[in-house]
Amino acid sequence: MSSRSVSILGATGLVGSECVRVFAESREFERVSALVRRPLPTSIAPSRVETHIIDFDRLDAAAEHFRVSHVVCALGTTMRKAGSRSQFRRVDHDYPLAAARLGLRQGAQHFLLVSALGANARSRIFYSRVKGEVEDAIRALGYRCVTIVRPSLLL
């Protein structure tokens, strides 16, 4: 893939919206896509950002949006917002892993995952365990490059 392009998942959140801004300002990326559940506020999405409303439960239906050189996954929720462990796992593990698999199938070379400080698949803490499990699963996929960032508390 000669041109650099990026799809950003989680673009409505704190980290994801900042990623949208940074990539939109970068001249290194010819195409910037935000994959979202609901429309982005115009304050977040500059005119050069393509916004695609997708159903994260049916990511395969959005496969063409993963035909990029880079995928940034800043999806995440809290236990409070999720309402249950299974819903939390779906957002913080299942969706990122499905996106990583789809990106790889579509030719993406670099996957960047926003995880969390303390992520560890062997943790007794559910939150940290889920984050560690998704990190391990994504590392095992075979991307040319995987970047995992572990910010501490986001305010």
C-alpha positions in Angstrom: 0.0 0.0 0.0 1.7 3.2 -1.2 -0.5 5.8 0.3 -1.0 6.2 4.0 -4.6 6.1 5.3 -6.1 5.5 8.6 -9.4 4.3 10.1 -10.1 5.4 13.7 -12.5 3.5 15.9 -13.7 5.3 19.1 -13.5 8.7 17.5 -16.2 10.2 19.8 -14.2 9.5 23.0 -11.5 11.5 24.6 -8.5 9.8 23.0 -10.2 8.9 19.8 -11.3 12.5 19.1 -7.8 13.7 19.7 -6.5 11.1 17.2 -9.0 12.3 14.6 -7.7 15.9 15.1 -4.0 14.9 14.9 -4.4 12.6 11.8 -6.6 15.2 10.1 -3.9 17.8 10.5 -1.1 15.4 9.3 0.0 15.7 5.7 1.4 12.2 5.9 -2.0 10.7 5.7 -4.0 11.1 2.5 -7.2 9.6 3.9 -8.6 9.8 7.5 -11.8 7.8 8.3 -13.7 7.9 11.6 -15.8 4.7 12.2 -18.5 5.6 14.7 -21.9 4.5 16.0 -23.3 8.0 15.8 -22.4 11.2 13.9 -19.4 13.1 15.0 -19.8 16.7 16.2 -18.5 19.1 13.6 -16.0 20.3 16.2 -14.3 16.9 16.2 -14.5 16.1 12.5 -12.7 18.5 10.2 -13.9 18.5 6.6 -11.2 16.2 5.4 -12.3 13.4 7.8 -14.6 10.8 6.3 -17.2 9.8 8.9 -18.8 6.3 8.5 -21.6 5.2 10.9 -21.3 1.5 11.4 -22.7 -1.3 13.5 -19.9 -2.7 15.6 -21.9 -5.9 15.9 -21.6 -6.3 12.2 -18.1 -5.1 11.4 -17.8 -7.3 8.3 -20.5 -5.2 6.6 -18.0 -2.2 6.9 -15.0 -4.1 5.5 -14.2 -1.5 2.9 -13.5 1.0 5.6 -10.7 -1.2 6.9 -8.9 -1.1 3.5 -6.3 1.3 5.0 -2.6 1.2 5.9 -3.3 2.0 9.6 -6.1 1.2 12.1 -6.4 3.0 15.4 -8.6 1.5 18.0 -9.6 3.8 20.8 -12.8 1.9 21.7 -13.5 1.6 25.3 -16.1 1.9 28.0 -16.5 1.7 31.7 -18.1 -1.0 33.8 -20.7 1.6 34.8 -21.6 2.6 31.2 -21.5 -1.0 30.0 -23.8 -2.3 32.7 -22.4 -5.8 32.8 -19.2 -7.7 32.5 -20.3 -9.3 29.2 -21.2 -5.9 27.7 -17.8 -4.5 28.9 -16.0 -7.4 27.3 -17.9 -7.0 24.1 -16.8 -3.3 23.7 -13.2 -3.6 25.1 -12.2 -7.0 23.8 -14.5 -8.4 21.1 -14.9 -5.2 19.0 -11.2 -4.3 19.0 -10.2 -7.9 18.1 -12.8 -8.1 15.3 -11.5 -4.8 14.0 -7.9 -6.0 14.1 -8.8 -9.2 12.2 -10.8 -7.3 9.6 -8.0 -4.7 9.1 -5.4 -7.5 8.6 -7.7 -9.2 6.1 -8.1 -5.9 4.2 -4.3 -5.2 4.1 -3.7 -2.9 7.0 0.0 -3.0 8.1 -0.2 -1.2 11.5 -2.7 -1.6 14.3 -2.6 0.8 17.2 -4.6 -0.2 20.3 -5.4 2.2 23.2 -5.4 -0.1 26.2 -4.9 0.7 29.9 -2.2 0.9 32.5 -2.0 -2.4 34.3 -3.4 -4.5 31.4 -2.5 -8.2 32.1 -4.2 -11.3 30.9 -3.4 -13.0 34.2 -4.8 -10.3 36.4 -7.4 -11.1 39.0 -9.0 -7.7 38.3 -11.6 -8.2 35.5 -10.9 -4.8 33.8 -7.1 -5.3 33.6 -7.6 -9.0 32.6 -9.8 -8.1 29.6 -7.4 -5.4 28.5 -4.5 -7.8 28.7 -6.4 -10.6 26.9 -7.2 -8.3 23.9 -3.6 -7.1 23.8 -2.3 -10.6 23.6 -4.8 -11.6 21.0 -4.0 -8.7 18.7 -0.2 -9.2 19.1 -0.7 -12.8 17.9 -2.5 -11.9 14.6 0.6 -11.2 12.5 0.5 -7.5 11.8 3.6 -6.0 10.5 3.5 -3.5 13.3 1.4 -3.4 16.5 1.5 -0.4 18.8 -0.2 -0.7 22.2 -0.5 2.4 24.4 -1.4 2.2 28.0 -2.6 5.6 29.3 -3.3 5.9 33.0 -6.5 7.5 34.2 -8.2 9.6 31.5 -9.8 12.8 32.7 
